[in-house]
Amino acid sequence: MTDNLQLIQAKFKQLQVCVIIPTYNNEGTLASVITDVLAYTNQVIVVNDGSSDSTPAIIQSFPQVQSVSYTQNVGKGWALRKAFEFATEQGYQYAITIDSDGQHFAADLPAFIEKLEQEPGALIIGSRNMEQSSVPGKSSFGHKFSNFWFWVETGIKCPDTQSGYRLYPIHLLKNSKFITRKYEFEIEVIVRAAWKGIKIDWVPVKVYYAPKETRISHFRPFQDFSRISVLNTFLVIITFAWIKPRDFFRTLFDKKKAKLMLKNLFFNPAHSPQLKAKSVAFGVFMGIVPIWGFQLLVAISLAIILRLNKAIVITAAHISFPPMIPVIIFLSYKTGSLWMGGKDVEIPLDKISLKSIGEHLEQYLYGSISLAIIAGITAGLLTFALLKLFKRRPVAAL
């Protein structure tokens, strides 16, 4: 055993890191994956997710590894959840997950340990080279699809959100509540980790895709993409209904972060005052226009098409945060009265409700669209004037 391998094994023990190998009917590759991992550490947990082949016998041939096993196949997400629970009970702080189909290389394990020493407490993803010719088309599409929605949900641009080769800070995730059991769990867990404030980082790793005629994959494109799409819809709703407003107000009440946010948003020299003012105007408009539940999703999509400053659009759209919603609805009714020709109704602020909106929908729609236009134009003009004013002063004045 070389000194380098001994050092890596010592670091696995010192940092309390184990390697988790979830497996389902991969008898052809499982033994070699376990053998390769054992060269770096004997802190290995194999999860038998209800395999019907010779997997149990293969696991038993490695008495130095620990195992979790159950008879019915549930899914990779469930296997990882059970493994995290077991690893936490064994006293591990971190867990590296590696697939049992042979596409990952145990030789990349030291890269995770090195990155962990640099970023303690981070969730580290093994970023694959998805441009190589052997990558299946469905994997390449899913890769781009997943990366985009992860950015929407967290604001983090991660190069490979679908890689199963990861290091998890399981001691920071042990109180998290998860709802998924199959492949989509690997999306849910990193999104929820980011929401908890856990740093998401990555290291480059090698990947091997066996020839199509010999490749074994349990990923079912239609069913699993459908599950992932439903999960992303759910996560996006939570993002814009709760996470984004929460983070926005946390920033506002943190003086240093508020100053930095304003500096980055409004004093970015790459964007003109006109572009920033348009972004504010559009964000305020989208925050008021009556498409509740879809405002930020539509705003981001249109901001990309219109090439606006997406961060400013999102920030300005938060004008419709929960405490302001009754005020916006009230002002929409007042504005809508101008269009009703004497048929308008007066609804006190404390009487605003879904029932009142339904009963007087026409006045509300006319008023909310008009208010959105007026408020957007006003906010845009005010922003443009302030940017021109501040341009004459040093940015440090913030």
C-alpha positions in Angstrom: 0.0 0.0 0.0 1.5 3.3 -1.0 1.9 6.2 1.4 -0.7 8.2 -0.6 -3.4 5.5 -0.2 -2.6 5.3 3.6 -3.0 9.1 3.8 -6.4 9.0 2.1 -7.6 6.1 4.3 -6.5 8.1 7.4 -8.4 11.2 6.1 -11.6 9.1 5.6 -11.4 8.2 9.3 -10.4 11.6 10.5 -13.2 13.4 8.6 -15.7 10.6 9.4 -16.5 10.0 5.8 -18.1 6.8 4.5 -18.8 5.6 1.0 -22.4 4.6 0.1 -23.1 2.2 -2.8 -26.8 1.9 -3.6 -27.5 -1.0 -5.9 -30.3 -2.8 -7.7 -29.6 -5.8 -9.9 -26.1 -4.8 -10.9 -24.4 -8.1 -10.2 -22.1 -7.7 -13.2 -20.4 -4.6 -11.9 -21.0 -4.4 -8.1 -18.1 -6.6 -7.0 -15.5 -4.6 -9.0 -17.0 -1.3 -7.7 -16.7 -2.4 -4.1 -13.2 -3.7 -4.6 -12.1 -0.4 -6.2 -13.6 1.6 -3.3 -12.0 -0.6 -0.7 -8.6 0.4 -2.0 -9.3 3.9 -0.6 -11.4 3.1 2.5 -13.0 0.3 4.4 -15.8 2.6 5.6 -18.3 1.3 3.0 -22.0 0.8 3.2 -23.8 -1.1 0.4 -27.6 -0.7 0.1 -29.4 -3.6 -1.5 -32.6 -2.0 -2.9 -34.6 -5.2 -3.3 -32.3 -6.8 -5.9 -33.5 -10.1 -7.4 -30.1 -11.3 -8.7 -27.0 -12.4 -6.9 -26.4 -9.1 -5.2 -26.9 -10.5 -1.6 -24.2 -13.1 -2.2 -21.8 -10.5 -3.6 -22.3 -8.3 -0.6 -21.7 -11.3 1.8 -18.4 -12.0 0.0 -17.1 -8.6 1.4 -17.3 -9.1 5.2 -15.5 -5.8 5.8 -18.4 -3.7 4.4 -21.6 -2.8 6.1 -24.9 -3.2 4.4 -28.5 -2.2 4.5 -31.0 -4.5 2.7 -34.7 -4.9 2.2 -36.7 -7.3 0.0 -38.8 -5.0 -2.2 -37.3 -2.6 -4.7 -38.4 1.0 -3.8 -36.0 3.3 -5.6 -32.6 5.0 -5.5 -33.9 7.9 -3.4 -35.2 5.6 -0.7 -32.0 3.6 -0.8 -30.0 6.8 -0.1 -32.4 8.0 2.6 -32.1 4.7 4.4 -28.3 4.7 4.0 -28.1 8.3 5.4 -30.0 7.2 8.4 -27.8 4.2 8.9 -24.6 6.1 8.4 -25.6 8.8 10.9 -26.3 6.1 13.4 -22.8 4.7 12.8 -21.4 8.1 13.7 -20.4 9.3 10.2 -20.5 13.0 9.4 -20.2 12.8 5.6 -21.1 10.2 3.0 -19.9 9.9 -0.6 -22.4 8.2 -2.9 -21.1 6.2 -5.9 -23.2 4.3 -8.4 -22.8 0.5 -8.6 -23.0 0.3 -12.4 -19.4 1.1 -13.0 -19.8 4.5 -14.6 -17.9 6.3 -11.7 -14.3 5.8 -10.9 -13.1 5.2 -7.3 -9.9 7.0 -8.3 -11.8 10.3 -8.0 -12.6 9.7 -4.2 -9.5 11.7 -3.1 -10.8 14.7 -5.1 -13.9 14.8 -2.8 -11.7 14.5 0.3 -9.5 17.3 -0.8 -12.4 19.6 -1.6 -14.1 18.7 1.7 -10.9 19.9 3.5 -11.2 23.2 1.7 -15.0 23.5 2.1 -16.1 21.8 5.4 -19.8 21.3 5.5 -20.3 21.6 1.8 -22.4 19.3 -0.4 -20.0 18.4 -3.2 -21.1 17.1 -6.6 -18.9 15.2 -9.0 -19.2 17.1 -12.2 -19.0 14.9 -15.3 -17.9 15.9 -18.8 -21.2 15.7 -20.6 -19.8 16.7 -24.0 -18.1 13.4 -24.6 -19.5 11.3 -27.5 -20.4 8.3 -25.3 -23.0 10.3 -23.3 -26.5 9.0 -24.1 -28.9 11.7 -25.6 -31.4 11.3 -22.8 -28.6 12.0 -20.2 -27.5 15.1 -22.0 -31.0 16.5 -22.3 -31.8 15.7 -18.6 -28.5 17.3 -17.6 -29.4 20.7 -19.2 -33.0 20.5 -18.1 -32.0 19.8 -14.4 -29.3 22.4 -14.3 -31.7 25.1 -15.5 -34.4 24.4 -12.9 -31.9 24.1 -10.1 -30.7 27.6 -11.0 -34.3 28.9 -11.0 -35.0 27.2 -7.6 -31.7 28.2 -5.8 -30.0 30.9 -7.9 -26.9 28.6 -8.1 -25.4 27.7 -11.5 -24.2 24.1 -11.0 -22.5 22.3 -13.9 -23.9 18.9 -13.2 -27.0 18.5 -10.9 -27.7 15.0 -12.1 -24.5 13.3 -11.1 -24.9 10.6 -8.6 -21.3 10.8 -7.5 -21.6 13.2 -4.5 -20.4 14.0 -1.0 -23.2 14.8 1.4 -22.8 16.5 4.8 -25.3 14.0 6.3 -24.9 15.6 9.8 -26.5 18.8 8.4 -29.3 16.9 6.5 -30.4 14.6 9.3 -33.4 16.7 10.3 -34.6 17.4 6.8 -37.9 16.0 5.6 -37.9 14.5 2.1 -40.9 13.4 0.0 -39.3 11.5 -2.9 -38.1 7.9 -3.2 -36.7 7.5 -6.7 -34.2 9.3 -9.0 -35.8 12.6 -8.3 -34.6 12.5 -4.8 -31.1 13.6 -6.1 -32.8 16.8 -7.2 -34.8 17.4 -4.1 -31.9 16.8 -1.7 -29.6 19.4 -3.3 -32.4 22.0 -3.6 -33.4 21.6 0.0 -29.7 21.7 1.0 -29.2 25.0 -0.8 -32.4 26.3 0.9 -30.9 25.4 4.3 -27.8 27.5 3.4 -25.5 24.5 2.8 -22.8 25.4 0.3 -23.1 23.6 -3.0 -19.7 22.9 -4.6 -18.3 20.5 -7.2 -15.2 18.7 -8.4 -14.5 17.3 -11.9 -14.8 13.5 -12.2 -14.4 11.0 -14.9 -17.4 9.0 -16.2 -17.7 5.8 -18.3 -20.8 4.9 -20.2 -20.8 1.3 -21.4 -21.8 0.6 -25.0 -25.6 0.7 -25.6 -25.9 -3.0 -26.1 -24.3 -3.8 -22.7 -25.5 -0.8 -20.7 -27.8 -1.6 -17.8 -30.0 1.4 -16.8 -33.0 1.4 -14.4 -33.9 5.0 -15.5 -37.2 5.0 -17.3 -37.3 8.2 -19.4 -41.1 8.8 -19.5 -41.9 7.9 -15.9 -38.9 9.4 -14.3 -38.8 12.6 -16.3 -42.5 13.0 -15.4 -41.7 12.6 -11.7 -38.8 15.1 -12.0 -41.1 17.6 -13.8 -43.8 17.3 -11.0 -41.1 17.7 -8.4 -39.6 20.8 -10.1 -43.1 22.3 -10.4 -43.6 21.8 -6.6 -40.1 23.2 -5.8 -40.6 26.2 -8.0 -43.9 27.1 -6.3 -42.2 26.8 -2.9 -39.3 28.9 -4.2 -41.4 31.8 -5.3 -44.0 31.6 -2.6 -41.7 31.2 0.3 -37.9 30.9 -0.3 -37.3 33.9 -2.4 -39.4 36.3 -0.2 -37.7 34.8 2.9 -34.2 35.4 1.5 -35.1 38.8 0.2 -36.2 40.0 3.7 -33.3 38.3 5.4 -31.1 40.4 3.1 -33.0 43.6 3.8 -32.5 43.2 7.5 -28.8 42.4 7.1 -27.2 45.8 6.5 -24.0 44.5 4.9 -25.9 42.1 2.6 -28.4 44.8 1.7 -25.6 47.2 0.7 -23.9 44.5 -1.3 -27.2 43.5 -3.1 -27.9 47.1 -4.1 -24.4 47.6 -5.3 -24.4 44.4 -7.4 -27.9 45.1 -8.8 -27.9 48.8 -9.5 -24.2 49.7 -9.9 -23.2 46.9 -12.3 -21.3 48.8 -15.0 -22.1 46.2 -17.6 -25.8 47.2 -17.5 -27.0 50.7 -18.6 -29.3 52.8 -16.4 -32.0 52.3 -19.1 -31.8 48.6 -18.8 -31.9 48.6 -15.0 -34.9 51.0 -15.1 -36.7 48.8 -17.6 -36.0 45.8 -15.4 -37.4 47.5 -12.3 -40.5 48.6 -14.3 -41.1 45.1 -15.7 -40.5 43.5 -12.3 -43.0 45.8 -10.5 -45.5 45.2 -13.4 -45.2 41.4 -13.1 -45.5 41.6 -9.3 -48.9 43.3 -9.5 -50.4 41.8 -12.7 -53.2 39.3 -11.7 -51.6 35.9 -12.4 -51.1 34.9 -8.8 -48.8 31.9 -8.3 -47.2 32.3 -11.7 -45.9 35.9 -11.5 -42.2 35.2 -10.9 -42.1 32.2 -13.2 -43.5 34.2 -16.1 -41.3 37.2 -15.1 -38.1 35.2 -15.3 -39.1 33.6 -18.6 -39.9 36.9 -20.2 -36.9 38.6 -18.6 -34.7 36.1 -20.4 -36.4 36.6 -23.7 -36.3 40.4 -23.3 -32.7 40.3 -22.1 -33.4 42.2 -18.9 -31.5 42.1 -15.6 -33.1 38.9 -14.2 -31.9 39.6 -10.6 -33.5 43.1 -10.7 -36.7 41.8 -12.2 -37.0 39.1 -9.4 -36.2 41.7 -6.7 -38.8 44.2 -8.0 -41.4 41.6 -8.5 -41.3 41.0 -4.7 -43.5 44.0 -4.3 -46.3 41.4 -4.0 -44.9 39.8 -0.9 -47.7 38.5 1.5 -48.2 41.6 3.7 -48.6 43.8 0.7 -51.1 41.6 -1.2 -54.2 43.1 0.6 -52.9 46.6 -0.1 -52.3 45.8 -3.8 -55.8 44.2 -4.2 -57.4 47.3 -2.4 -55.5 49.7 -4.7 -56.5 47.6 -7.7 -60.2 48.0 -6.8 -59.7 51.7 -6.4 -58.0 52.0 -9.7 -60.6 49.7 -11.3 -63.3 52.1 -10.3 -62.2 54.5 -12.9 -63.3 52.0 -15.6 -66.6 51.0 -14.2 -68.7 54.0 -15.2 -70.5 54.3 -11.8 -70.8 50.5 -11.3 -67.8 50.3 -9.0 -67.9 49.0 -5.5 -66.1 50.1 -2.4 -64.4 47.3 -0.5 -62.6 48.3 2.8 -59.0 47.1 3.2 -60.1 44.8 6.1 -62.8 43.2 4.0 -60.5 42.0 1.1 -61.0 38.2 0.5 -61.1 35.7 -2.3 -64.9 35.8 -2.2 -64.9 39.6 -2.8 -62.4 39.2 -5.7 -64.7 36.6 -7.3 -67.8 38.7 -6.9 -66.3 41.8 -8.4 -63.7 40.2 -10.8 -64.2 42.7 -13.6 -63.3 45.7 -11.5 -60.4 43.9 -10.0 -58.9 42.8 -13.4 -59.3 46.2 -14.9 -57.8 47.9 -11.8 -54.9 45.4 -11.2 -53.7 45.6 -14.8 -54.0 49.4 -14.8 -52.2 49.6 -11.4 -49.5 47.3 -12.7 -48.8 49.6 -15.7 -48.9 52.8 -13.6 -46.7 51.4 -10.8 -44.3 49.8 -13.3 -43.8 53.1 -15.3 -43.5 55.1 -12.1 -40.9 52.7 -10.5 -38.9 52.6 -13.8 -38.8 56.4 -14.1 -37.9 56.9 -10.5 -35.1 54.2 -10.8 -33.7 55.9 -13.8 -33.7 59.3 -12.1 -32.0 57.9 -9.0 -29.4 56.0 -11.0 -28.5 59.2 -12.9 -28.3 61.0 -9.5 -26.1 58.4 -7.9 -23.9 58.1 -10.9 -22.4 61.5 -9.9 -21.6 60.1 -6.4 -19.1 57.4 -5.5 -20.7 53.9 -5.0 -19.3 53.8 -1.5 -22.0 56.3 -0.5 -24.3 53.3 -0.2 
